[in-house]
Amino acid sequence: MFRAALIAACFLLAVKGYHPVEDLLEQPERGGKIWAVIIAGSNSWFNYRHQSDVSHLYHILTKKHGIPKQNVITLMYNDIAFNKENKYPGKIINALHGKDVYEGVVIDYMREDVTPKNFLDILMGKSLTVGSGKTLKSTHKDTVFVNFVDHGGPGVLGFPDSELHVTDLTKVLQSMHKEKRYKQMLWYVEACYSGSMFNKLSPNMNITAHTASNTDESSYACVKDEELDVYLGDCWSLNWMNNTEQIFPNLETETVEQQYEIVKKMTTQSHASIYGDLTNICKEPISAFMGHPLNGSETEADSSRKYKYQSTATPDVMLEYLKGKREKSTDKEEIERLDQEIRYHTFTEGKVQEILEQISHQVTGSWDMVEVFSRHPETIEHPGCNKDVLSAFFSQCYKMQTHPYITKYLYRLTNLCNAYNGEKIVSAVNDNCNH
C-alpha cells in the first residue's frame, strides 16, 4: 500500500514538472541547484563552430557532469546539422574528439526564437510562449552558469538577426542580483571584444565573467576541417572544455581561478580575461557551476584528440571560407558567384572604413580628430550612446551577422560616444549610411 502510494506521488510530481530522484541528485555540495543557460548566437554554415561548441558543452554538462536536463536551457539556431553544405547530414562534429555532438541535444529555442529579448527574459525567469517555454527558475540558493558563443563588437554581442547591448545586459544582471535570483553566477563568453561586456561589472554582485578576449580585440576560430571547409571550434572555448575534460571526473580539484589561469596560458591568440567578483567565486571549484559527476553520468574520461590550432581571427573567417570554397570549386557558375561575393565583401570592408571616417569627420569637423578617434579602442564610458549609435549603424549601414569583418572597425563609433553627443553621432550615421 505504502509503495503504491509513493509511486503515485512521484508520478504526480513528475507530471507537474518535478523529478524527485533527479532533484535529489542535482544538489551541489553546499546546497541549492545548478542551472545552465548555453547559447550559440549565430547562424550560417561558416559559423559552424559556434553550434559545435554549444552542442559539445550540452553533453559535458548533462551526460558527464550530471546536471539534470531540465536545468539546462539551450538556445541554438539549428541550421547546421541538416545544412545543405553538411556532408554528414544530422551530425555536428566536435573538434576535441571528432565525434558527433548533435545527437541528443535538447534545443529549447531555435530559429527566430533566438533573440536578445528571449535570452534576457530567460535569465529573468519570465514566462515565454515560444520554444519550450523553459526559463531560469533559480533562487538565492542556486548557482548559474551561462555560456555565450558568437560574434561580438565593442559593447555588443551578436544574435542571428539582432544584437544584445551591454547596457541591456547590465540592467538584467542588476535586476537578477536585486531579486536574489542566484547565489553565484559564472559567465563564459566566446566573442570578439567580449571583455567590453563585463569590464564595468561590479565586484559586489556575486558574478564572475571569463571572456575569450579583452575589451579591444578579436577572438579566434580553431581547428579547420578541410573536408567540411569550416572551423570546428573556437580556440578559447576548445581550451577550457579540453581542460575540463582532462581533470574529469575530479572537477572539485580545480577552482574557477585556476581554470582561468590555465586556459589563459593555453590561449595564445587573444587575451583571455576575467571580470566581476575576483574574490569569492574564484575560489569555488568549477564543479559548483558545471556539475558533479554522479552515478548514472558518464564517468569515463574521453581521450582528448590532439589537434593543430590553425587559427583565424573571427571577423575574417567568412571571407576565408568563401575564398577556400572558390579554390576548390570546379563549377563555372559557382565560381562566378563566389568571385562576385568575394569582390563584394572585399570592397565593402574598405567602404566601411571610408564611411566611418566620414561619420567621424561630420561629428568632429576635423580630419586630425578623425585620425585621433581611429587609433585604438577606448573604454566604453557611455553605454547608452554606444547602443544608440551601433543600432543605427546596424540598421542603416551594415550588420555584423552578414558582414562580420565590420566588428574590427566599430570601436571608432564607440570612441566618438566618449566625447560627443549621441544624437549628433546617430545623425551622422544616418547621413552617411544611406547606401
LODO-31373 format. One record per residue (C-alpha): residue in three letters; residue number from 1; x, y, z. Coordinates in steps of 0.5 Angstrom, whole numbers, plus 2048, in hexadecimal, padded with zeros to 3 digits. Each point is the difference from the previous one (the first is absolute). Layout:
% LODO-31373
ala	NUM	X	Y	Z
...
END
This chain:
% LODO-31373
met	1	800	800	800
phe	2	806	805	802
arg	3	804	7FE	7FA
ala	4	7FA	801	7FB
ala	5	7FE	807	804
leu	6	808	802	7FF
ile	7	800	7FE	7F8
ala	8	7F9	804	7FF
ala	9	803	806	804
cys	10	806	800	7FC
phe	11	7FC	7FF	7F9
leu	12	7FC	807	802
leu	13	806	804	802
ala	14	804	7FE	7F9
val	15	7F9	802	7FC
lys	16	801	807	804
gly	17	807	800	7FE
tyr	18	803	7FE	806
his	19	805	7FA	800
pro	20	801	7FD	807
val	21	806	7FC	7FE
glu	22	804	805	7FC
asp	23	7FE	806	804
leu	24	804	7FC	806
leu	25	806	7FE	7FC
glu	26	801	807	7FD
gln	27	801	804	807
pro	28	807	803	800
glu	29	804	7FE	806
arg	30	7FF	807	803
gly	31	7F8	800	7FF
gly	32	7FC	802	7FA
lys	33	7FF	7FE	7F9
ile	34	805	801	7FA
trp	35	7FD	804	7FA
ala	36	803	801	7F9
val	37	7FE	804	7FA
ile	38	804	7FF	7FA
ile	39	7FF	804	7F9
ala	40	803	800	7F9
gly	41	7FE	807	7FE
ser	42	802	7FF	7F8
asn	43	7FD	7FC	7FA
ser	44	803	7FE	7F9
trp	45	805	7FB	7FE
phe	46	806	804	801
asn	47	7FE	801	807
tyr	48	800	7F8	801
arg	49	805	800	806
his	50	7FB	804	805
gln	51	7FB	7FB	800
ser	52	805	7FA	800
asp	53	803	804	807
val	54	7F9	800	803
ser	55	7FE	7F9	7FE
his	56	806	7FD	803
leu	57	7FF	804	806
tyr	58	7F9	7FE	801
his	59	803	7F8	800
ile	60	805	802	805
leu	61	7FB	804	805
thr	62	7FB	7FA	7FF
lys	63	803	7FA	7FF
lys	64	806	800	803
his	65	7FF	805	806
gly	66	7F9	7FE	802
ile	67	7FD	807	7FF
pro	68	7F8	7FE	7FF
lys	69	7FE	802	7F9
gln	70	7FA	804	803
asn	71	805	804	803
val	72	804	802	7F9
ile	73	7FD	805	7FC
thr	74	803	7FF	7F8
leu	75	7FF	806	7FB
met	76	802	7FE	7F9
tyr	77	7FE	802	7F9
asn	78	801	7F9	7FE
asp	79	801	801	7F9
ile	80	807	7FC	800
ala	81	7FE	7F8	801
phe	82	7FC	800	7FA
asn	83	803	805	7FB
lys	84	801	7FF	7F9
glu	85	807	801	801
asn	86	801	7FB	805
lys	87	803	7F9	7FD
tyr	88	7FE	7FD	806
pro	89	7F8	801	801
gly	90	7FE	800	807
lys	91	806	801	803
ile	92	805	805	803
ile	93	807	7FE	801
asn	94	804	802	807
ala	95	807	803	7FF
leu	96	803	7FC	806
his	97	7FD	7F9	7FF
gly	98	7FE	800	7F8
lys	99	7F9	7FE	803
asp	100	7F9	802	7FE
val	101	7FE	804	806
tyr	102	7F9	802	7FD
glu	103	7FC	7FA	801
gly	104	7FC	800	807
val	105	801	808	801
val	106	7F9	803	802
ile	107	7FF	806	7FD
asp	108	7FC	805	804
tyr	109	800	806	7FB
met	110	801	800	7F9
arg	111	800	804	7F9
glu	112	7FC	806	801
asp	113	7FF	7FF	808
val	114	808	801	801
thr	115	7FF	807	801
pro	116	803	805	806
lys	117	7FA	801	803
asn	118	7FE	7F9	801
phe	119	807	7FF	802
leu	120	7FF	805	806
asp	121	7F9	7FE	801
ile	122	803	7F9	801
leu	123	805	803	805
met	124	7FB	804	804
gly	125	7FB	7F9	800
lys	126	7FB	804	7FC
ser	127	7FA	7FC	7FD
leu	128	801	7FE	7F9
thr	129	7FB	7FE	7FB
val	130	805	7FE	7FB
gly	131	805	7FA	7FF
ser	132	800	7FB	806
gly	133	7FE	806	805
lys	134	805	7FE	805
thr	135	803	805	803
leu	136	805	801	806
lys	137	7FD	7FF	807
ser	138	806	800	804
thr	139	7FF	803	807
his	140	805	803	805
lys	141	803	7F9	802
asp	142	802	7FE	7F9
thr	143	806	801	7FB
val	144	7FF	802	7F9
phe	145	805	7FF	7FA
val	146	7FF	804	7FA
asn	147	804	7FE	7F9
phe	148	7FF	805	7FA
val	149	804	7FF	7FA
asp	150	7FF	804	7FA
his	151	803	807	7FC
gly	152	801	806	804
gly	153	802	807	800
pro	154	801	806	805
gly	155	7FA	7FF	805
val	156	7FC	7FC	7FC
leu	157	7FF	7F8	7FF
gly	158	7FD	7FD	7F9
phe	159	7FA	7FC	7FF
pro	160	7FD	7FD	7FA
asp	161	7FC	807	7FE
ser	162	802	805	805
glu	163	804	802	806
leu	164	801	800	807
his	165	803	806	803
val	166	804	801	807
thr	167	7FB	805	802
asp	168	7FA	7FB	800
leu	169	804	7FA	803
thr	170	803	804	805
lys	171	7F9	802	802
val	172	7FD	7F9	800
leu	173	806	7FE	805
gln	174	7FF	805	805
ser	175	7F9	7FE	800
met	176	801	7F9	801
his	177	805	802	806
lys	178	7FB	804	803
glu	179	7FB	7FB	7FF
lys	180	804	7FB	803
arg	181	7FF	7FB	7FA
tyr	182	807	7FD	801
lys	183	805	7FE	806
gln	184	806	801	7FB
met	185	801	801	7F8
leu	186	805	7FE	7FC
trp	187	800	802	7F8
tyr	188	805	7FD	7FB
val	189	800	805	7FA
glu	190	803	7FE	7F9
ala	191	7FF	806	7FB
cys	192	805	806	7FE
tyr	193	800	806	805
ser	194	7FD	7FB	805
gly	195	803	804	805
ser	196	7FD	806	7FF
met	197	7F9	7FD	802
phe	198	803	7FF	807
asn	199	806	805	802
lys	200	7FB	804	804
leu	201	7FD	7FA	803
ser	202	7FF	802	808
pro	203	804	7FB	804
asn	204	7FA	800	805
met	205	7FB	7FC	7FC
asn	206	803	7F9	801
ile	207	801	800	7F9
thr	208	807	7FE	7FC
ala	209	801	800	7F9
his	210	805	7FD	7FC
thr	211	801	802	7F9
ala	212	804	7FE	7FA
ser	213	802	807	7FE
asn	214	801	806	804
thr	215	7FD	807	7FE
asp	216	803	801	7FA
glu	217	802	7FA	7FC
ser	218	7FD	7FA	7FC
ser	219	7FF	7F9	802
tyr	220	803	7FB	7FB
ala	221	7FD	7F9	7FD
cys	222	804	7FA	800
val	223	800	7F9	7FD
lys	224	7FF	801	7F9
asp	225	7FD	7FA	7FD
glu	226	802	7FF	7F8
glu	227	7FA	7FC	7FE
leu	228	7FA	804	803
asp	229	804	807	7FF
val	230	7FE	802	807
tyr	231	804	801	806
leu	232	7FD	7FB	805
gly	233	801	804	807
asp	234	803	807	803
cys	235	807	800	803
trp	236	7FE	802	807
ser	237	7FA	7FC	800
leu	238	803	7FA	7FE
asn	239	806	801	805
trp	240	7FB	801	806
met	241	7FC	7FA	7FE
asn	242	806	7FC	7FF
asn	243	803	802	807
thr	244	7F9	7FE	803
glu	245	800	7F9	7FD
gln	246	808	7FF	802
ile	247	7FE	801	807
phe	248	7F9	7FC	800
pro	249	7FE	7FD	804
asn	250	803	804	805
leu	251	7FD	806	7FF
glu	252	800	802	807
thr	253	808	801	800
glu	254	800	806	7FB
thr	255	7FE	807	802
val	256	7FD	805	7FC
glu	257	806	804	800
gln	258	805	7FA	7FF
gln	259	7FC	7FE	7FA
tyr	260	800	808	7FD
glu	261	808	800	801
ile	262	801	7F9	7FD
val	263	7FB	802	7FA
lys	264	803	807	800
lys	265	807	7FD	7FE
met	266	7FD	7FB	7FB
thr	267	7FD	805	7FC
thr	268	806	804	7FC
gln	269	7FC	803	7FB
ser	270	7FC	805	805
his	271	800	802	807
ala	272	7FB	7FC	804
ser	273	7FD	805	805
ile	274	7FC	800	807
tyr	275	7FC	805	803
gly	276	7FB	801	806
asp	277	801	7FC	806
leu	278	807	7FE	801
thr	279	800	7FE	807
asn	280	7FB	7FB	802
ile	281	7FD	7FD	7F9
cys	282	808	7FF	7FE
lys	283	801	7FB	806
glu	284	7FA	7FC	7FE
pro	285	801	7F9	7FD
ile	286	7FE	800	7F9
ser	287	7FB	7FB	802
ala	288	7FC	805	803
phe	289	7FE	802	7FA
met	290	801	7FB	7FB
gly	291	7FD	7FA	804
his	292	803	7FA	804
pro	293	801	7F9	7FC
leu	294	7FB	7FB	804
asn	295	7FD	7F9	7FF
gly	296	7FD	800	7F9
ser	297	804	805	7FD
glu	298	806	7FE	7FB
thr	299	806	7FF	805
glu	300	805	7FE	7FB
ala	301	804	806	7FD
asp	302	801	801	7F9
ser	303	807	7FF	7FD
ser	304	801	807	7FD
arg	305	801	801	7F9
lys	306	807	803	7FE
tyr	307	7FE	806	7FB
lys	308	804	805	7FD
tyr	309	7FE	807	801
gln	310	800	804	7F9
ser	311	7FC	806	803
thr	312	7FD	805	7FC
ala	313	7FD	807	803
thr	314	7F9	7FF	801
pro	315	7FE	806	7FC
asp	316	804	7FD	7FA
val	317	7FD	7F9	800
met	318	7FA	802	7FB
leu	319	805	802	7FA
glu	320	805	7FB	801
tyr	321	7FA	7FB	800
leu	322	7FE	803	7F9
lys	323	807	800	7FD
gly	324	801	7F9	802
lys	325	7FA	7FE	7FD
arg	326	802	803	7FA
glu	327	806	7FD	7FF
lys	328	7FD	7F9	801
ser	329	7FA	801	7FB
thr	330	800	7FE	7F9
asp	331	7F9	802	7FE
lys	332	801	806	7FC
glu	333	7F9	803	802
glu	334	802	7FF	808
ile	335	807	803	7FE
glu	336	7FD	806	7FD
arg	337	7FB	801	806
leu	338	806	7FF	805
asp	339	804	805	7FD
gln	340	7FB	805	800
glu	341	7FE	7FF	807
ile	342	808	801	802
arg	343	800	806	7FC
tyr	344	7FA	803	803
his	345	803	7FF	807
thr	346	807	802	7FF
phe	347	7FD	806	7FD
thr	348	7FB	801	806
glu	349	806	7FF	805
gly	350	803	806	7FD
lys	351	7FA	804	7FF
val	352	7FE	7FF	808
gln	353	807	803	802
glu	354	7FE	806	7FB
ile	355	7F9	801	803
leu	356	803	800	807
glu	357	805	806	7FE
gln	358	7FA	804	7FD
ile	359	7FC	7FF	806
ser	360	806	802	805
his	361	801	806	7FB
gln	362	7F9	802	801
val	363	800	800	807
thr	364	807	803	802
gly	365	800	804	7FA
ser	366	808	7FF	800
trp	367	804	7FB	7FC
asp	368	805	800	805
met	369	7FB	7FE	805
val	370	7FE	7FA	7FB
glu	371	807	7FD	801
val	372	800	801	808
phe	373	7F9	7FC	800
ser	374	802	7FB	7FB
arg	375	807	7FE	804
his	376	7FD	7FB	805
pro	377	7FA	7FE	804
glu	378	7FF	803	806
thr	379	7FC	7FE	807
ile	380	7F8	801	7FF
glu	381	7FE	806	804
his	382	7F9	801	7FE
pro	383	7FD	7F9	7FE
gly	384	7F9	803	7FE
cys	385	803	804	7FB
asn	386	804	7FA	7FE
lys	387	7FA	7FC	7FF
asp	388	7FC	806	7FC
val	389	806	801	7FB
leu	390	801	7F9	7FF
ser	391	7F9	7FE	7FF
ala	392	800	806	7FB
phe	393	806	7FD	7FC
phe	394	7FD	7F9	800
ser	395	7F9	802	7FE
gln	396	802	806	7FB
cys	397	807	7FD	7FD
tyr	398	803	7F9	801
lys	399	7FE	7FA	805
met	400	805	7FD	804
gln	401	7FD	7F9	7FE
thr	402	800	801	7F9
his	403	807	804	800
pro	404	804	7FD	806
tyr	405	806	804	7FE
ile	406	7FD	807	802
thr	407	801	7FE	807
lys	408	807	802	7FF
tyr	409	7FF	807	7FF
leu	410	7F9	801	804
tyr	411	805	803	806
arg	412	800	806	7FC
leu	413	7F9	802	802
thr	414	801	7FE	807
asn	415	805	805	801
leu	416	7FC	805	7FD
cys	417	7FB	7FF	805
asn	418	805	801	806
ala	419	801	808	7FD
tyr	420	7FA	802	7FC
asn	421	7F8	800	801
gly	422	7FD	7F9	7FE
glu	423	7FA	804	7FC
lys	424	806	803	7FC
ile	425	803	7FA	7FE
val	426	7FA	7FC	7FE
ser	427	7FE	806	7FC
ala	428	807	7FF	7FC
val	429	7FF	7F8	800
asn	430	7F9	801	7FC
asp	431	803	805	7FB
asn	432	806	7FC	7FE
cys	433	7FD	7F9	801
asn	434	7FA	801	7FA
his	435	803	7FB	7FB
END
